[in-house]
Amino acid sequence: MAMAANEIENLIKEALPDAVVSIDDLRGDGDHYSAQVVSAAFKGKSRVQQHQMVYEALQGRMGGQLHALALQTSVPKDA
């Protein structure tokens, strides 16, 4: 079962309300996405911790509804 890009974005924004999220469907199949997430909540966190925060926001859908997510995270330049 595929997952829509807007559903991924909504889940991330629910967990990280200040996040600026950009989602790309890499294959057009709803299973392989890339995401860029920028949030002040990432400040002081390692890259691994940032990615864990995003995966937690997806509420267990990674590996099930969402097969692959190439993830880039960062802190806003002004934070």
Buried (B, 14 or more C-beta within 10 A) or exposed (E): EEBEBEBBBEBBBEBBEEBEBEBEBEEEEBBBBBBBBBBEBBEEBEEEEBBEBBBEBBEEBBEEBBBEBEBBBBBEEEE
